[in-house]
Amino acid sequence: MSSWTVELTGEATEDIAALDAATRRRVLAKIAWFAEHVDDVTPVPLEGEWREFCKLRVGDWRIAYTFSQSKRTVTVHTVGRRDKIYKQRPPH
């Protein structure tokens, strides 16, 4: 099965750049893996203000994303520690 296209928002790019090298590698590896396996993964939708987004776990880190089945595109909106990410306002 072909992979999906992954787009990073400006905020996600900044979030990833701010990570330490080891965490950055893990997050980018998870995103790359996810692009190859989107069709095999059940999305984990968020709730409340974050209801438009789904999440991926990378240890204590979370990747908030949306996807378009018709375009086969995943958009990564933000990356953050699980204890902080949901306390901020969701990206628009």
C-alpha positions in Angstrom: 0.0 0.0 0.0 1.3 3.4 -0.8 2.2 5.9 1.9 0.4 9.0 2.6 1.7 12.6 2.3 2.7 14.2 5.5 2.5 18.0 5.9 3.9 19.8 8.9 2.4 23.1 10.0 4.8 25.9 11.0 3.9 25.3 14.6 4.7 21.6 14.3 8.0 22.4 12.6 9.0 24.7 15.4 7.9 22.2 18.0 10.0 19.5 16.5 13.0 21.8 16.1 12.9 22.6 19.8 13.1 19.0 20.8 16.4 17.4 22.0 18.1 15.3 19.3 17.0 11.9 20.6 13.4 12.9 21.0 13.4 14.6 17.6 14.6 11.4 16.0 11.9 9.4 17.7 9.1 11.8 16.8 10.3 12.0 13.1 10.6 8.2 13.0 7.1 7.8 14.3 5.7 10.3 11.7 7.6 8.4 8.9 6.3 5.1 10.2 2.7 6.5 10.4 2.9 7.7 6.8 3.5 4.2 5.7 0.8 2.6 8.0 -2.1 5.1 8.2 -4.4 2.6 6.7 -3.5 0.1 9.3 -3.9 2.3 12.4 -7.1 3.2 14.1 -7.1 7.0 14.7 -7.3 8.1 18.3 -9.6 11.1 18.3 -9.3 13.8 21.0 -12.1 15.4 22.9 -13.3 18.9 23.9 -11.5 21.8 22.2 -9.2 19.3 20.5 -12.0 17.2 18.9 -10.9 18.1 15.4 -7.6 16.3 16.0 -6.2 12.8 16.5 -3.1 11.8 18.4 -0.1 9.7 18.1 2.0 8.6 21.1 5.7 8.7 21.3 6.5 7.9 24.9 5.5 11.0 26.9 5.2 13.1 23.7 2.0 13.6 21.7 1.6 14.4 18.0 -1.7 16.1 17.2 -2.7 15.6 13.6 -5.6 15.7 11.2 -6.0 13.7 8.0 -7.8 13.7 4.7 -8.8 10.3 3.4 -9.6 11.6 0.0 -6.3 13.4 -0.4 -4.3 10.8 1.5 -2.7 13.6 3.5 -1.8 13.7 7.2 -1.2 17.2 8.6 0.8 17.3 11.8 -0.3 20.4 13.7 1.7 20.3 17.0 4.0 18.2 19.0 4.3 18.4 22.8 4.7 16.7 26.1 1.5 14.9 27.1 1.3 16.9 30.4 1.4 20.3 28.6 0.1 19.9 25.0 -3.6 19.7 25.9 -3.4 22.7 28.3 -2.6 25.0 25.3 -5.2 26.2 22.8 -5.5 23.9 19.8 -4.0 25.2 16.6 -6.4 26.7 14.0 
